């Protein structure tokens, strides 16, 4: 398993501008890569690439928010309407979307941008911390086993 590097400091605007390139590079890399983008208020978005190339994007949810600013019901509705899958206690505590092809990857870019600006209320000049590392990934496809879980180990 790869080691986590020290976070790279950037801005929200730079992260959003570079998101398509970052996700494309992660998706084409044969390793299982994970990325966590943490905002100054400790809320985050994160991405993981499965061994088959599927890309999973997640936005923090109220199930996993700790002491950070909770999402309002209206903000949760924005995520739901955009196509994010609802969080559930246990293995899927965040809002998530899974891309299986290039069109899905492009949708992740749009959905993440909208979530960052419209739900998490970040501005372009706000600081972010970006960590990308190689991890282990165990999963069972949803379509093959109803109720199957994905477990990220890092």
Secondary structure, DSSP 8 states (H G I E B T S, - for coil): -------EEEEHHHHHHHHHHHHHHHHHSSS-EEEEEEETTS-EEEEEE-TTS-EEEEE--TTS-TTS----HHHHHHHHHHT-B--BTTTB-SEEEEE-SHHHHHHHHHHHHHIIIIIS---TTSEEEEEEEE-EEEE--TTTSTT--EEEE-
